[in-house]
Amino acid sequence: MADAAALQAASLEALREKARVLRKHIITMTTAARSGHPSSSLSAVEILVALYFGGILRHDPERPTWPERDRFILSKGHAAPALYAALAEAGYFPVEELATLRRIGSRLEGHPILGKLPGVEASTGSLGQGLSIGVGHALAGKLDSLPYHVFVMTGDGEVDEGQVWEAALSASKYRLDNLTCIVDHNGYQQTGSTRDVMPLSPLPDKWRAFGWHTLEVDGHDLAAVLSTLAAARAFPGQPVAIIAYTRKGKGVSFVESDYAYHGKALSPEEADRALEELGWK
């Protein structure tokens, strides 16, 4: 038991280090591009680390169109820097390519584009559409008797969109137990707090009322995120919603405290400060 506990601790430490690496990439690439959404990307890091590096997502960078692969759809497409960082670190394309974010001719556009980059499963960023795409993938898996699981990440501001709830009803009707929706509940959207713009509470109860098995988790506690994602993909008979409580700008104190960084890259001076807080300076 001691050896198993030590192994688990070492694994979690490696995943935490991977999260630190992803945060570095997010800060560096958005600052170089002088545009992007750093804070929305930073809040999603632990979830992406758990999926791509924690053994949750069945995927193969050497076979990005493998029919039996699990699918991850980033519905909150403005957080593309987080997805690109994860894909690069997982081996889908060279890490050096991250420096081309948002440049003319780059494969790393401001929002993910299907067919541009291996590992991207859907064109997203027009908010509210990703869960509908995920329902389509999940239905196709059922019809084709393929054993893959579909994970969709939405933003909490994004669930203001009515299409999200139309998709939620459809997933429940068809009992899509191969579908998990992760709500990155960081409390803020572009113009202010979700509480002020459009109150969400009680968000877990809303998903339950739409027929989803609903779980809640601290979205920055890697051990908890791993166990919750594992439970979600194994739950029979219903789609699963995970409300992941996160912090916008997680890891960088002055970004956490200012929602205005939603769509604003850090200056070079701010980036240096952020990287110092993250232990890179």
HELIX and SHEET records of a PDB file:
HELIX    1   1 ALA A    2  ALA A   33  1                                  32    
HELIX    2   2 PRO A   38  LEU A   42  1                                   5    
HELIX    3   3 VAL A   45  PHE A   53  1                                   9    
HELIX    4   4 GLY A   77  ALA A   79  5                                   3    
HELIX    5   5 ALA A   80  ALA A   90  1                                  11    
HELIX    6   6 VAL A   95  THR A  100  5                                   6    
HELIX    7   7 GLY A  130  LEU A  143  1                                  14    
HELIX    8   8 GLU A  158  ASP A  160  5                                   3    
HELIX    9   9 GLY A  162  LYS A  173  1                                  12    
HELIX   10  10 THR A  194  VAL A  197  1                                   4    
HELIX   11  11 LEU A  203  ALA A  209  1                                   7    
HELIX   12  12 LEU A  222  ALA A  234  1                                  13    
HELIX   13  13 SER A  253  GLU A  256  1                                   4    
HELIX   14  14 TYR A  259  GLY A  263  5                                   5    
HELIX   15  15 PRO A  268  GLU A  277  1                                  10    
SHEET    1   A 5 ARG A  71  LEU A  74  0                                        
SHEET    2   A 5 VAL A 150  GLY A 155  1                                        
SHEET    3   A 5 LEU A 179  HIS A 185  1                                        
SHEET    4   A 5 VAL A 240  TYR A 245  1                                        
SHEET    5   A 5 HIS A 213  ASP A 218  1                                        
SHEET    1   B 2 TYR A 188  GLN A 189  0                                        
SHEET    2   B 2 GLY A 192  SER A 193 -1                                        
END                                                                             
